[in-house]
Amino acid sequence: MTTDTLGVVNRASEVSFAEAAVEIISVGRYLGQQGLVPATSGNFSRRVDAKHIAITASGFDKGFLRPEHILFSAIDGPHPANSSAETDLHRALYRNDPEINGVLHTHSVAQTLLSAKHLEAGELHFEGYEIQKALFGIPTHEVPAILLVFENDQDIQALEKRVTQRLKEANGVVVGYLLSNHGLYTWGASLEHARRHAVGIEFLLNCELEKLRWKPAA
Ligand SMILES: [Zn+2]
């Protein structure tokens, strides 16, 4: 198995912890190159089995991960040492949807600014963009791809409850969620699916951000 191709991350099956770590490092390198995890921001996880995940430790540049930066965590129970407080946001997604095998959290200028702009509405819909079809569950550009938007909160347990509730109640295809002035959470049946979402959603957010700079023709 190589650590420098994305082919290894397109598995929806259970994997060993070591295999999960290889996938996370590979995706991290790619997302780092895309500028989606500046400084030490972001965190990534990969399901190992029904009860466990592999997840990045806190405080490292996610574009330059090494195996010792990946932690083994139960989906329920105490956090592993050196884990991010946001580990619970990852664990909730795995707990509530057995088909999720990869979760990615990223930061970008577009994610930071548009999350704040759409906080009051609580949702951001992408409509009419061809690239929406790259997102799983979106068959045509006529089906809106929905991002939920939440106020950023240092109380991760409270935030996790709000996210879980709204994901249960959501109508339509939710492809991820934004935390205001913070960043994006997205997921998929494999880390490759989640990576596609992260890149596709970032492209769509950049389109929306660019639109705000348009001025009507004189
Ligand atoms: Zn973050």
Boltz pocket constraint, residues with backbone or C-beta under 6 A from the ligand:
constraints:
  - pocket:
      binder: B
      contacts: [[A, 41], [A, 42], [A, 43], [A, 105], [A, 106], [A, 107], [A, 182], [A, 183]]
      max_distance: 6.0
